[in-house]
Amino acid sequence: MKRARAPLFLERRSYRRRRLGDAARLLPVFGVILILLPLMWSPDATGAARLTAWEGVYLFAVWGALIVVAAILSRALAANDAATSDWDG
């Protein structure tokens, strides 16, 4: 008969650190998708994509949002590293 497995315990701090790292790794992928999105919005009759003012505003808004999210993730990861280094010493 098989033994019942004990539940896997993951320390909350290391689990959070890993998820923040995963989010930081996926941020460029989401950024590329969001930046390429206007190319699929409105091709004109010739099939060539055109850039309107609203699409330009969208691109700068996405760019700014990516910078803000990267800064937040960076601070969270740095704070988490500082907290774990206090326990190691």
C-alpha positions as CSV (number, residue, x, y, z in Angstrom):
1,M,0.0,0.0,0.0
2,K,1.3,3.5,-0.9
3,R,2.1,5.9,1.8
4,A,0.2,9.2,1.9
5,R,2.5,12.0,0.8
6,A,3.0,14.8,3.2
7,P,1.9,18.2,1.8
8,L,4.7,20.1,0.1
9,F,5.5,23.1,2.2
10,L,6.9,26.1,0.3
11,E,8.1,29.0,2.4
12,R,6.0,32.0,1.6
13,R,9.0,34.3,1.0
14,S,10.7,32.0,-1.5
15,Y,7.4,31.3,-3.3
16,R,6.8,35.0,-3.6
17,R,10.3,35.6,-4.8
18,R,9.9,33.0,-7.5
19,R,6.6,34.3,-8.7
20,L,8.0,37.9,-8.9
21,G,11.0,36.5,-10.9
22,D,8.5,34.8,-13.3
23,A,6.6,38.0,-13.7
24,A,9.8,39.9,-14.5
25,R,10.8,37.3,-17.1
26,L,7.3,37.4,-18.8
27,L,7.2,41.2,-18.8
28,P,9.1,41.6,-22.1
29,V,6.9,39.0,-23.8
30,F,3.7,40.9,-22.8
31,G,5.4,44.1,-23.9
32,V,6.1,42.8,-27.3
33,I,2.6,41.5,-27.7
34,L,1.1,44.8,-26.6
35,I,3.4,46.9,-28.8
36,L,2.7,44.8,-31.9
37,L,-1.0,44.9,-31.3
38,P,-1.6,48.1,-33.2
39,L,-0.2,46.5,-36.3
40,M,-3.2,44.2,-36.4
41,W,-5.8,46.9,-35.7
42,S,-6.3,48.9,-38.9
43,P,-4.6,48.0,-42.1
44,D,-5.7,50.4,-44.9
45,A,-7.0,49.3,-48.3
46,T,-3.5,48.7,-49.6
47,G,-2.7,46.2,-46.8
48,A,0.0,48.4,-45.4
49,A,-0.3,49.2,-41.7
50,R,-0.6,52.9,-40.8
51,L,0.2,54.6,-37.6
52,T,-2.4,57.1,-36.4
53,A,-2.2,59.6,-33.5
54,W,-4.2,57.3,-31.2
55,E,-2.0,54.4,-32.0
56,G,1.0,56.5,-31.2
57,V,-0.5,57.5,-27.9
58,Y,-1.2,53.9,-27.2
59,L,2.4,52.9,-27.9
60,F,3.7,55.6,-25.5
61,A,1.2,54.6,-22.9
62,V,2.2,50.9,-23.2
63,W,5.9,51.9,-23.1
64,G,5.3,54.0,-19.9
65,A,3.3,51.3,-18.3
66,L,6.0,48.7,-19.0
67,I,8.5,51.0,-17.3
68,V,6.3,51.5,-14.3
69,V,5.6,47.7,-13.9
70,A,9.3,46.9,-14.3
71,A,10.2,49.5,-11.6
72,I,7.6,48.0,-9.3
73,L,8.9,44.5,-9.9
74,S,12.5,45.6,-9.5
75,R,11.8,47.2,-6.1
76,A,9.8,44.2,-4.9
77,L,12.6,41.8,-5.9
78,A,15.3,44.1,-4.3
79,A,13.3,44.3,-1.1
80,N,12.8,40.6,-1.1
81,D,16.5,40.0,-1.6
82,A,17.4,42.4,1.2
83,A,15.0,40.6,3.5
84,T,16.4,37.2,2.7
85,S,20.0,38.4,3.1
86,D,19.2,39.6,6.7
87,W,18.2,36.0,7.6
88,D,21.2,34.4,6.0
89,G,23.8,36.4,7.9
